[in-house]
Amino acid sequence: MGVYKDEQGEIFAINITCTHMGCDLVWNTAELSWDCPCHGSRFNYKGEIIEGPALKTLRSKDAIRFNP
């Protein structure tokens, strides 16, 4: 599970397993993205694809938005 808190204070918790081939994603502080070290897929903090080869965003049950 990976967690990111945006500038508005909303917290996003996602499953950090890449939808391409199941590698663990790594947080990229400079780009504010979850990056796959195996094949280069990138996801934003909401779980949406920035760059492939992954073709699927993180499933909705894997992306949870909290509004404190």
C-alpha positions in Angstrom: 0.0 0.0 0.0 1.3 3.5 -0.9 -0.1 6.7 0.5 0.1 10.3 -0.8 -1.3 13.5 0.7 -2.0 16.3 -1.8 -1.7 20.0 -1.2 -5.4 20.2 -0.3 -4.9 17.6 2.4 -6.7 14.8 0.6 -5.0 11.4 1.2 -4.8 8.8 -1.6 -3.9 5.2 -0.7 -3.2 2.8 -3.6 -2.1 -0.8 -4.1 1.5 -0.4 -5.3 1.5 -3.4 -7.5 2.0 -2.6 -11.2 -0.9 -3.7 -13.4 1.5 -4.7 -16.2 3.4 -7.6 -14.7 2.9 -7.3 -10.9 6.2 -5.6 -9.9 6.1 -3.3 -6.8 5.9 0.4 -7.7 8.4 2.9 -6.2 7.4 6.5 -5.2 9.1 9.2 -7.4 9.2 12.3 -5.2 10.5 14.6 -8.0 7.6 13.7 -10.4 4.9 12.8 -7.8 4.4 9.5 -9.5 4.5 5.7 -8.7 7.1 4.2 -11.1 7.6 0.6 -12.0 11.3 -0.3 -11.9 10.8 -3.5 -14.0 9.4 -2.1 -17.2 9.0 1.6 -16.8 5.2 2.1 -16.3 4.3 5.2 -14.4 1.1 6.1 -12.5 0.0 9.3 -10.9 -0.9 9.4 -7.2 -4.6 8.6 -8.1 -3.6 5.4 -9.9 -4.0 6.7 -13.4 -1.5 5.7 -16.1 1.0 8.4 -17.1 3.2 6.1 -19.2 3.1 2.4 -20.3 3.7 -0.4 -21.0 0.9 -0.9 -18.5 -2.5 -0.6 -20.2 -4.7 -0.7 -17.1 -5.0 1.9 -14.4 -5.1 0.7 -10.9 -8.5 -0.9 -10.3 -11.0 1.3 -8.5 -10.9 -0.9 -5.4 -7.1 -0.4 -5.3 -7.4 3.4 -5.3 -9.0 4.8 -2.2 -9.5 8.6 -1.6 -9.8 9.9 1.9 -11.2 13.3 2.7 -10.5 14.0 6.4 
